[in-house]
Amino acid sequence: MVRILTALIALLLATVQICAALKHREALYEQCSGLGFIPHEDNTDAVTRAPHAFGLPDGEYNLRFRGFYLTQPEMGPQSVLLDYDQGLASAWEVINDGQRGIAIRNVNSNMYLAYIDARPNSLLSMTPTPMYWALRQQEMGEGRTQIQALELYEDQVLVIDELPIPLTPPMIGLVLPDKSGEQEGWDIKPTVRSSRRLWRGQARHAYRRPFRWWRW
């Protein structure tokens, strides 16, 4: 009888914990998804510092940039790749600058990778130190530039699938080049997911066309 009672109590506690975790993940998604932030299900505790204003809290992070594209949708499949791929050991700081925007800064070199202005169609980029990263930017005409498919990793915790300029939804129809020169476009289905599944090509949500992550 005691064993049965203990098992029932353990089952009840496990159910409560699962429900709390699901509610926590749903709350994180509600906070993040409007700006294109998709919290990982691997370790949601690391993003409990809820994104505010323009989506990121102040603080230092260990970030990994897998892809970073500037596009102007009305010009078709013309994209410029900012091909930074530093390892997780480099320290970066995400700065939330009130009503102006957010910036990503290398803590060691005190150089900015990019400053994203909150005003529509604005993106300001600083020239980096060559030994840290290379930055290429192409003028798209009429001062209109859009940043898409930016991924930031904090020990595989936080992924940003798209950060549009202006910083508003919807998250639809990215056009990205791959190494073969082909163009791939898809509809983003907002859902919590793991980057490890994506690396194995096992994303749980459907794309319009399959996206070949291993070609990055």
N, C-alpha and C positions, 0 to 999 in steps of 0.2 A: 504493500500500500504506500509506504514511504517512497519507494522507488518510482512508482507511478506518479505520485504527487510531485516529486522532484522533476521528473521528465516533463510533466505538464507545465510546471513553472518555467523550466528552461525553454520550452517551446513558445510559451507566451512572451518571455523576454526577447527571444529571437525574432518573433513576429513584430514586436514593438520596435526593435532596432531596425528591422528591414523597412518598416513603414516610415520611420523617422529618416532613414537614409534616402528613401524615394522622395519624400517631401523636400528634403534638403537639396537634392539634385534638381528637382523641378523648380525650386525657388532660384537656384543658381542659373538654370536655363532661362528663366523669365528675366533675370537681371542682365544676362549676357546676350541673348539671342537678338535683341533689337538692334544691337550694334555689330552683329556678326561674330560674337564671341561664342565659342562652343566649349564648355568646360568638359574635361576628360572624366570618364567614369573610373579611371584607374585610381585617382587620388583627389577627390573633390575637396578634401579638407584644405589643400594648399591654395585653393582659390576662394576660401571663405571671406577673404578681404574683398567684399563686394565691389565690382567695378562701379565707378561713379563718374558723373559728368560726361566725359568722353570715353568711358569704358575701362580705364585702368587706374588702379590706385598708385599713389606715390610709393617709392621703395626701390630696393635693389633686387635684381633678378639675375639668374643665370639663363641666358637666352640662346636659342639656336634658330637661325634663319634658314629655312629650307627653300623658300621661294618668295619672290617679291616683284610684282609686275605693275608697270604703269601702262594703262590703256585708256583710249578714248573710244567708247563703244560705237559712236556714230561713224568712226573711221574704219570699222571692220576689224579684221584680225591682225591689227598692228599692235604689237606689245614690245615693251623694253624690259629686259630682265636685269634686276639688281642682284648680281650673283654672289652674295655673301654667304659663306658657309663655315663660319667659325665654330669651333667645338663648344661643348658645354662649360668648359673651364673658364671662359672669359666672362667677366662680370659686366652687366649692363644695368642701367638705371632708366626706369620709365618715369617720366616727369609729366604730371598733370598740371597744366598752366592755366588754371581758372577758366575763363571764358574764351581763351585763345586756341587751345588745342593740346596735343600731347607731343612729346619728343622722346626719342630713344637715344641714350647717350652711353658711350663706352666709358666706364668708370675709371679705367686705367689711363687712357689717353685723353680723357676729357673732351672727346670729339663726338659730335652728333652724327648719327646715321641719317636721321630724317626728322624733320619737324612737320607735323601735320596740322595745318591751320583749320580751325573750325568753320571758317567761312566757306561757302560753296565754291567748288572748283579751285581750291587752293592747296598747293603742296610746296613747301619750301624744303630744300635739301642742302645740307652743308657738304663742302668738299672734305672727304675724309683723309686720314693719314694712310698712304698706300700700304704700309706694313700691316695695317689692321683690316681694311676692307676696301674694295673697289666699288665705286658708285658711278653708274652710267644713267643718264637721263636724257630723254628726247623731248623736245618741245612738240606738243600736239596741235598747236595752233590756237589762237584766241585765248591763250593763257589757260586753257582747260586741260587738266590732267587728272587722272583717276588712279588710285592705288588699289590693287585687288590681289587676292590670294596671298596675303601676308600671314605667315605662321610664326608664332613665337613659342618657344618651348621653355618651360621652367621645370626641368627634370621630367619631361613628358607629362606635364600637367595641363597647360593652357595652350589651346590652339585658336588662332584667329583665322577663319577661312576667308573672310572678305572684310575689308575696312573701306567702305565707299567714301568718296568725297562728293557731296557733303555726307556727314556721318549719319545716314539714315537708311532704313530698309528701302526696297526689298533686296534680297540676296539671290539674284537670278542671273543666269546666263553669262558666266565668265568665258572668256576666250583666251586660251593660253597656248603658247608654242611648245612643242617638244623637240628633242634633238633631231628627229627625222624631218623636221620642217612641216609636219602635218599640224593641223589645228584641231584642238579639242574644246568642246563647249559642253556645259551641263547645267542642270538646275540643281541648286543646293537644297537638299531636304534638311531643314534644321532639326538636328537630333544630337543627343549626347552620344559620343562614340570614342573609341580608343585609337590613338595613332598606330599602335602596334598592329591592329587589325588592318588599318589602311596600308601599312607597309607590306603586309602579306596579301594585299588585294582582296580582303574579305570584309569590306565595309558593309554594314547592315542596311544601308539605305541605297536606293537606286539612283544612278546618274543617267542623264539623257544618253551619253555615250560613255563607255568605260574610260576612266582616267588612269593613265599608266604612271603611277608614282615613281617606279624604278627608273624612269627616264630622266628624272631631275638630276 
